[in-house]
Amino acid sequence: MVTEEQLYQHLHTVIHPEIKQDLVGLNLIREVTIQDNAVRVVVAVPFLEIPIKDDLTRSIQEALVSLDAHLKVQVDFVEMGQQERAAFMAQTGGTPPTAQAVNKITHVIAVLSGKGGVGKSLVTALLAVALQRRGLRVGVLDADITGPSQPMMFGLHENPLMSPLGIQPVKTQTGIKVMSINLLLPNEDQAVVWRGPLISKAIKQFWNDVVWGDLDYLVVDLPPGTSDASLTVMQSIPLSGVVLVTSPQDLAGMVVRKAAGMAQQLGAPILGLIENMSYILCPKCGERIEVFGPSQGGAMAERLDVPLLGRIPLDPELALHCDGGRIEAYDAADFVPIADSIIERSPALQKTYKRRV
């Protein structure tokens, strides 16, 4: 019969993966109990949001199960108090972790258009919803600082909370994490009258100082055009790819080619092109009516040598859902194959962007 003393002594073999000392010697083991074959180990950590919790859990379970293969080991974590945390950091020579230390983001997809009004923010929100419906962990970074619209579409009005690690993004009803400048303003109708350097700084803070945690996809809603904000994202954030958004008009096509040129110049892979407002379905007969003229999406995609991911129709029902903050309730059947194509075209080699402390 394994005793609590045996379990405790065996924990000396578990080494902290970053500090390279055993957990008992670091005084991180708070409690070890056993009842029948159920073992509970309580571990103290500086902050609950640290990236090594899974590693610690696995190491503890493997060490104790080696004593008896029938043991069922549960590992719980408690957060140190401020004074205890400071003493631990001084003892180990560490520094408090930052948001970037705990963020583990697999894919970052930027949504870009050449001009305003073609629906890139709508595409961003629809993509986030479609990815979340597939069971993926999703976040939305609203980089359109002077024209933020993500909070309204998702029905978000509360201010983000602060934590020791940084800013906590606001969660939507279905669990999508969102960060937007509108969530930080005292009045959501307040204008953000900033020059380029301030806008670029805010975008970098949304990437560096927001506690995104573990995400499969972070979708970035870029402002229209090829100005400072888009340049900052492409130079400062490790993108998995860019999705271009256009509409059937020739003018929109001309400008999206400029945006594609910027992405190619900066080495950001283009996943494909989406044509928004491509047509409207007649409510009586179901006929497709191309209200803005014949589709240019296929020819544009061929000219840019990128896939045409899909064509999105004008839908009054979608407009009502967006205005009411209920985009997560929209069916979005036309967007399903588009989202699937983006998932398939995301880099097969998954990359995790994080900094260890």
N, C-alpha and C positions, 0 to 999 in steps of 0.2 A: 504494500500500500504506500503510495507516494505521499509524503508529508509536505506541509507548507514550507518547512525549513529546507527540504531538499529542492523544492521549486525555486525558492529565493536564492539558494546557493548556485543553482544552475544558471540563473540569470546573469551571473558574472561572465558567462561566455558570450553574452549578446553585446556586440560592439556598436556604438553610435556611428553611423556611416559617414558623418562629417567630422566629428570631433576625435574619433578613433580611440575612445575610451569606453570601458564597459558601463552599462546603464546603472548598475549598483554603485560603482565607484563615483559616478556623477550625481548620485543621490536622486535619480529620476524615478525609481520604483517606489510608489506610494503605498501599494497594498498588494498582497498576494493571498488569495483564499482558494480553498478546494472543498467541494462537497460532492461526494461520490466521484464521478469522473469529470465534473465540470470545474474548470479552473478560471478564475478571474484575476487579471493583472491590471492594475491602475498605474499609468505612466504620466508623470508631470512633464509638460512641454512649455516653452516660453510663450507661444501663441498656438491656438488650436488650428489656425490655417497655416500649417507648414507642409512642405512638399514631401517630407520623408515619413509621414505617418504610416503609409502602406508598407514601406520598407521595414519600419520598426515592428509593425504588427506581424509581418511574415517571419522576421528573424526570431521574435519571441515565441511564436507558435512552433516553429521548427525546433528551437532549442528545448522547449518543454515536452513536446511530443516525443523527442528522442529518449526521454526518461520512460515514457509509457505510451505506446501507440494508441491506446484507448482514450487518452485525455482529449477533452474538448475545450480548447483554450479561447477565451474571450479577452480581448485587449481593449480597455477604455482609456481615454485621455482626459486629463484635467489641465486647465491653464494655470500657470504660475501667477502669483500676485506680483504687483509692480516691484516691490522691494526684492522679492525672491528672484524675479526675472533679471533685475539689474545685477544682483550678486552672481547669478549664473553666467551672465554675459561677461562679467569681469573675470570670473574664474576661468572661463574657457577661451577668453580673448575674442569672443564673437561680437557681432553687431546685430541689432534687432533686424529681423527680416523685413523686406519691403514687399509691395504688391507683386513686383516682378519675380520675387523669389518663390512665390506660391502659384503664380499663373502658369498653367500648362495648356497651351492653345495649339491644337494640331494644324488647323487650316485657317488662313485669313483670306477672305474673298472681298475684294473691293468692287463696288458697283459704280460705274463711271458713265457720264454722258457728256456730249460736247456742249450742249446748251440746256438751259432750264426749261421746264415745262414738258419734258418728254416722259417723265414718270420714273426716274431712277430711284427716288425714295419709295415709291410704291413697289417697285421690283425688289428693293432691299427688304421691305417688310414681308412681302409674299415669299421670298426665298427663305427668310428666317422661319416663317411659319411652316413652310413645307419641310424644311430640314428637321424642325422640332417634332413634327408629326411622324417622322421616321425614327423617333426615339433617340435622336442625337442631342447633345448638349450644345446650346446655341446662345450667342450673344450678338447684340447690335451696337456698334459704335457709330454714333451720329456725328460725322465729321463736317457736316454742313452747318458751321457755326452761326452764320448770319441768316440761314433759312432753315432752322431745324423743324422737322415735321414728324419724326418717329414717335415722340410721346403722344401726340394727338391721335395718331392712327391706332396705337396700342391702348389708348385710354389711361395714360399715366399722368399723374399730377403731383404725386408726393415727392419730397426732396430726398436725395440719396442720404444714407446714413454714413457716418464716419466710423472707422475702426482703427486700431493701432497700426494696421498694415496700410491703410489708405481708404479711398472712397469705395463704398459698396454700391454696385449698380442696382437699379430698381428692377424688380422682377415683374413680368406680365402675368396675367391669369394662368397661362400655361407653363410658366417657368422660364421664358426667354429673358435673359439679362440685358438691360438697356442702359446706355449712358448717353446723355445729350445735354447740351448747354442749357436747354429750356428747363431741365429738371433742377438746375442750380439757381435760376433767376427768381427773385421775389415775386415777379409778375410774369406769367408766361407770354403776355403780349408785349413785354419790354423788348425794345430793339437792341441788338448787339452791334454797336458802332465801333468796330475795331479795325485797325490796320493789319496788314499781312503778318508781321512778326508776332502780334498777340494771338492771332488765329492759329498760327503754326504752333505756338507754345501750348495753347489749350489742347490741340489735337495730340501733341506728345504727352501731355498729362493724362489724357484719356487712355492712352496706351500704357504709360509707365506707372501711373498712380491709382488706377482703378483695379480693385480686387476681382478680376474675372474668374479666378479659380480654374477648374478643369473645364475646357470647352473643346468640342469637336470642331465647331465652326464659329468664327467671329466674322460677321458680315459688316463691312464698313460702307456707310452711305456717304459718298464723296460729294462735294459741291460741284456744280456744273463747270465745265471749262478746264483749262490747264493752268490755273493760277497757283499761288503759294500753297494753299491747303492741299490740293491734289499732289503737288510736288513733295510736300512734307510727308504725306502718307507713303508715297512710293519710295522715298529715300530713308524713312525712319522706321517703317514697320515691315517685317518680313512677310511679304505677300505670297500666298500660294497661287493666286491668279486674279485676273480682272475680268469682270463681266461688263460688256458695253451695252448701253441702252439707247435706242433711237426710235424715231417715228417715221411714218411713210413719206413725209415731205422731203423734197430735195435739200432744203436748207438744213434740216436736222442731219441728213446724211453727210453733207459737206463738213459740218462741224464735228461729228463723231469721228470722222477720219483724222481730224487733228488730235482728238483725245487718244485714238488708237496709236497715232504716231508718237505721242508722249510716252505711252506705256511701253511701246517697243524700244524707244530710245533709252528708257531707264531699265530695261531688262525685265519688266513685269510680264509674265506669261498671260496672254489673252485666252480665256476659256471659251469665249464665244460671244455672239451678238443676239440681243433680244429686241424684237420690234414691238413696241407698245402702241396702243390705239390703232391697231392694224385694220380692224373692221368692227362693225356692229351687227349683231344678229337681229333680224326683223322679228319683233315679238309675235307677229301673226303667222308668218309663213316660214320663219327660220332661215331665210335667205341671208347670205353674207353681203353686207353693204360696205364698200370701202369708202368711207366718208371723207378721208383725207387723200384720196387718190390710190392708184395701184400700189401694191406693196413693193418696196424697194429693198426689203430685208435680204432676200436671197442674193440679189446682185451685189449688195453692199458687203455681205459676208464673203462672197466669192472674191470681190475686189481686195478685201483685207486679208484674204486667205485664212479665215477663221470659220468655225461652224456657225450656222444659224440655229440657235438653241430653241427658238420658238417665236410664235406670234401671239400677242395678247390682245384680246378684243376690248373695245369700250363696253363697260357694263355699269349701268346706273346702280345696280345692287351693290357693286363693289364700292362705288362712291359713297353710298349711304353707310356702309360698314366702316369706311375710313373716317368719315365725318363723325360717326358715333363712337369712335374708339373701339370698334369691335372687329378689327381685321382678322383676328384669330378665329372668329366664327364664320368667316367667308369660306365657301366650298373650295374655290381656287382649282377646279378640275383642270383648267387649261394650263395651270402652272406645274402640274405633277410631272409630266415628261421633261419639262425644263429643269426642274430641281434634280431629277434623276440623271440627266446629262451632266449637270455641274458636278454631282457627286462622282460620277464615273470619270470625269476629266480632271478631278482633283488629283494632285500628285500621289502616286501609289506609295512612295516612300514617305511615311508620316514623319513629320518633324515636330519636335516639342521645343518651344521657345521659352526658356526660363533661365534665371540666374540664381546660382546657389550662393548662400552666404556662409 
